[in-house]
């Protein structure tokens, strides 16, 4: 049977040309998933969607829903649960090692170029690693290999991985929180360190956090060390930025992140 004949038979059987099935997504899934999922994918994306005027958006939505159901069924067999065992930090260290809180949050992650959703996760600021688990009561906590993590999000916070190579040497390798994006994009790089002090009561240990801010403008990354740096970088819309900061009514020194977000948003919204 010729290739054209096979394509005609496909169209006759399913009511849609195979290449309308978002062929790139199909190939990725074909390579990554087992035969059961491939069969399910074919049935749901091609068999069910046997309408003459179906749109690519509808197909992608169906793929997304099929993937969500499949991920739920696979549970802790998902490929994202692939890393080294993560052990909690000693309770004798004051503070927390993670971003914002010690609790597990449901979020999404792009790992090995595959997107996973509804994953329990924490972001370890000491090791700069994403920690995931199929069941936060089960004790299986996995530290993902950071170079394979493209980005992740939870609790309204989005993090992307930047490297020296991808930024032409401007940035060190690591995860950066996206604070605001548009014509210019603002980032925060937070890290925690275990500090200790010896006194008559013994050894006191605690987590110390440091945050640096950066901005991407015209393809170049710049560190924001002060309000002066911020204003100089956004000087094309100085009036709008100044107005936004005046409305914020927060001193830059103690509220750098809020000021950077307000200034970046004002710049991006300006004509």
Secondary structure, DSSP 8 states (H G I E B T S, - for coil): --HHHHHHHHHHHHSS-GGGTTHHHHHHHHHHS-HHHHHHHHIIIIIS---TT--HHHHHHHHHHHHHHHHHHHGGGSTTS-EEE-----TTSBS-SBSS-SS-EEEEEEETTEEEEEEEEEEETTTTEEEEES-TTTT--EEE-GGGEEEEEETTEEEEEE-TTTTTTSS-SEEEEEEE-SSEEEEEEEEEEEEEEEETTEEEEEEEEEEEEEEEETTEEEEE-SHHHHHHHTGGGHHHHHHHHHHHT--TTT-HHHHHHHHHHHHHH--
